[in-house]
Amino acid sequence: MAILVRYPRLLFVISFFVLWLAVWCGARLKRRFKLEEDTQTDFSIVEGAALTLLGLIIGFSFSMAVSRYDQRKTYEEAEANAIGTEYLRADFLSPEEADRTRELLRRYTEKRIAFYETRNERSLQQIAGETTALQNLLWQSVSRPAIARPSVLMSLVAGGMNDVINSEGYTQAAWWNRIPEPAWAMLFSVAILSNLLVGYGAKRMRGNFFIVIPLMISISFFLIADIDSPRWGVILLRPQNLLSLQQNLH
């Protein structure tokens, strides 16, 4: 399940095949266990309730994915603001310390942009290591002057650098915050059962018509997984604020 929701295109193909197969199996079951005339009304109620429940769960899952996408964009903006603010506060340091801190912030901004744009796992691990090393250097660049020359201005510089480091942690937590796998499992289960009922309730199994419902549900799954997958989907989170900040810093 984790691999499927990570790659939306693969999820679309597999979900469409599985859901179409569920419709076909439902139609095959009806040939062996025919529906009585007096139970047709009850079956229609159950089928309608199942499809309604499926629609509600899809809508709820879509809302979860969108809220997480918005959260990632908010933290990207906050991260860019924190770096830009600290870049200005470097004026309170000595000229040599300010130049070193600003150079480190420029390099740090490049790594943060690479974090958003990279899709390779190995590259991500390398970026994470380099980001941690730069954070240590950045903290040393402001903590040592703050200890040597304690003042309100030095506290402001140190607090700004703390915001820069914390914002990266908030961003990483937001990228880890995905739709839970049990929610996906429940969504798939309800979808399979609903399509099984659709196939079972069909009077005649006409292929072109019964492709529509599995296709619509698969497209919904693809859209939810794509929004919820910021790195491997089609709808990617572009670091617009960090890119604009990088141009300003240079």
N, C-alpha and C positions, 0 to 999 in steps of 0.2 A: 504493500500500500504506500509506503513512504517513497519508493522509487517512482511509482505512477504519478503521484501528486507533484512530484518534483519536476517531471517533464510533461507539460500540458498536452503537447502533440501526441505523445504516446498514450496518455490518458484518454484522449478523444477517440483514437482508433480502437483501443481495447474496450472502452465503455460502449461504443456504438455496436461492436460485434457481440458483446455479452448481452446487451439489452435487446438487440434484434433476435438473438438466440432465445432469450426469455419469451418473447412474443411467439416465436415459432413453437417452442415447447408447450406454451399455453394452448395454442391451436391444436397441437397433437394430442394433448390431454383431453380436449373436448371430444375428439373422435372416439376415445375409449370410455370416457365418463361424461355422457351427454347431460346437458343442463335441463332439468324438468321445467315445464311451462309455469308451474305455480311458484317456482323459486327464481324466476327471471327478474322480478321486481327487487327481491332482496339482494340478488347478485349485483344489480345495477347500483344499488345504494352502497354496497361494499366497494365496488369498483370506483365509484365517484369519490367516496371518502378516501380511498387509497391515493388516488391521483391528486386530490386536494391536499392531503398530508404531504405528498411529495413536493408539490408546488410551494408549500409553506417552508419546508426544510431547505429547498433550493434558495428561496428568498432569504432565509435566515443565514445560510452559509455565504451567500453573496454579500450580505450586509457585513458579516464578519471579515471577509476578505477586503472589502473596500475600506473599512475602518482601520485595518492594519496597514493598508497601502497609504492612507492619509497620515497615519502615525509616522511611517518611515519618511515621508516627505517633510513632515514637521521637524523631525530630528535632524534631517539633512540641512534644513534652513538654520536651525539652532546651532548646529556645528559650524557652519560657515560664519555665522554672526560671532560666535565665541572666538574663532581664530582671528577674524578681522579686528575685533575689539582688543585682543591681546597684542596684535601687531602694532596698534596705535599706542598701547600702554608701554611698549618697549621704549618710548621716549623718556620714561622716568629712570631708565638705566643709564650707565655710563656709555659713551659712544662705542667702545669696543664690545661691551656686553650687549648693547642694543643691536649692533650689526650681527653678532653671532646668533642672538635670539631670533631675529628676523629671517636670517638664512635658514635656520632650523624650521621655522614656521612655514617658509616657502616649500621646503622639502617635505614637511609633514602634510601640507595641503596636496601635494602631488600624490602622496601615498593614499590619502583619503579618497581622492578622485579615482585612483586605481582600484580601490576597494569596491567602489560602486560599478565600475565598468568591466572588471575582470570576471570571466566565467570559468576559468580553469582552477581546479581544486589546488593543485600544487602552487600555482601562482598566488592563490589566496593565503596559503600557509606562509609563503615567503613574505607577502605583504604584511601579514599579521606580526611576524617576527620583527620586520623592519619598523613597523609602526610602534611596537612596544619599545624598541631601542631608542627611537626618536623621542618618545614620551619621556623616557628617563633622562635623555640629554636636555630636553626642554625644561623639565622640572629642576634639574641641576643649574641651568642657566639663570633661573630666577630665585631659587632657594638660597644659593650661596650669597648673592648680593643682599637678599633680605636678611640673612643671618648676620652678615658683616655690617650692614647699615640699616638696622631696624627702624622703620618709620611707617607712617600711614600710607605713603605712596608705594613703598615696597610691599606692604600688605595687599594693596590694590593690585599690583602686578602679580603677586603670588596667587591671589584669589582668581584672577583672570586665567592664569595658566591651569589652575585646578578645574575651572569650567571647561577649558579646552579638552583636558584629559577625560573628564566625566562625560562630556558630550559624545565622545567616541564609544564609551561604554553603553550609554543609552541607545545609540544607533545600533550597536551590535545586538543588544537585547531585543530591539524592535524587529530586526531581521530574523532573529530566532523565533519570534512570536508568530507562529503559523496556525492555521486551522488544525485542531487536534485530530489525530488519526482515528480515534473512536467516532468523531463526528462524520468523517469521510466514510467509515465503515457503515454507520447507520444510514447515511445518504445512499450508498450503493445498495444496501439491503432493501430499503423501501423502493428504490427505483426498479430493482430486479423483480420484486414481488408485484409491483404495479404493472409492469409490462407483461408479466405472466398472466395477470388478470385480464389485461387488454386482449391478449391472444386467446385466452379461454372464452371470453365473452363475444368474440367476433363470429358473425354468421358465416362468413367466407374469408379464407386467408388469401388476400390479394397482395402480392409482394410489394408493389409500389406504394400502396396506401399505408401499409404497416411499417414502412421504413421511416415515416415522418416522425412518429413519437420518439423512437429511439434516437433519431438524428437530433431532434430538438433538445432532448435531455442531455445528450452527449455534448452538444454545443454549450449548454449551460455549465456542465462539468468543466469543459475546457476553459470557459471564461473565468469561472471561480478559481480554478487552479492557476491560471495564468496571472491573475491579479495577485494571488497569494504567493506566487513564486517570483520574487523580484529579480532574480539573477538568470533563470533559465527560461523565462517565458517570452512572449511576444511583446507584451506591455512592460517595458523596462523602466526602472526608476532612474532617470537621468539626473546627475548631480548639477543642476543648473546654477544653484547658488555658489557651490564650490568652484565651478568653472569660471563664473563671473569674478569671484574673489581672487582666483589665481591670476586672471588678467590684471586686476587692480594691483596685486602685490608685485607684479613684474613691471 
